[in-house]
Amino acid sequence: MKVLVPVKRVVDYNVKVRVKSDSSGVDIANVKMSMNPFDEIAVEEAMRLKEGGKATEVIAVSCGVTQCQETLRTAMAIGADRAILVETDADLQPLAVAKLLKAVAEKEQPQLIILGKQAIDDDCNQTGQMLAALLGWPQATFASKLTVDGDKATVTREVDGGLETISLTLPAIVTTDLRLNEPRYVTLPNIMKAKKKTLDVIQPDALGVDVTPRLKTLKVSEPAKRSAGTMVPDVATLVAKLKNEAKVI
């Protein structure tokens, strides 16, 4: 079984993001970038499937600028066998990424695609669902447990009322939640080995995909600073403030 794992290069989750002075977007100049944490979980799950004898090859794929090669090398250091970069300087939106991944999937013919449920930069939570729709494959989102047996995958997913377990017929799409696994630590020997693994670079035009943005960002701004709280002497004063000042009751 071949497993395809899309990964995204995002601002590191430990970094406090800064908005550009012209409010056109987030400033990423001289900012530490890393693999999207949810995608890191997806790579780890793919490796566990391979180590368990369920998968034969794990392929990491990323869409974006040249520096995304660093993210792919990290995926290969975790254990991915090879990587593909769809290189473009365009502002990629979820639909464009889904179309690029569809073209890569049709070329590679994987039986399973595992990706993070969302990216921590735009929080769209759309790419996996759009990809499943474009390919016409079954999907399981917010997976907290995944088992594969033959041409069937069983996924436990988190829903509002608790846990839901569903069965999928492969090929299928699975998006990962935080509780699926704990990604392994990348060791220096594996980082060195990753440098020798194959990384193919292709262009969107070669896949026949138009990545022109369909949405326009009008303004990006930081959340308003919260005002300081006030102490009240008793419950009656609290209720009066909630009713007359906050107007929430």
Secondary structure, DSSP 4 states (H G I P E B T S, - for coil): -EEEEE--EEE-TTSPPEE-TTSSSEE-TT--EEE-HHHHHHHHHHHHHHHTTS-SEEEEEEEESTTHHHHHHHHHHHT-SEEEEEE--S---HHHHHHHHHHHHHHH--SEEEEES--TTT----HHHHHHHHHT--EEEEEEEEEEETTEEEEEEEETTEEEEEEEESSEEEEE-GGG--PPPPPHHHHHHHTTS-EEEE-HHHHT-----S-------PPPPPPPP---SSHHHHHHHHHHTS---
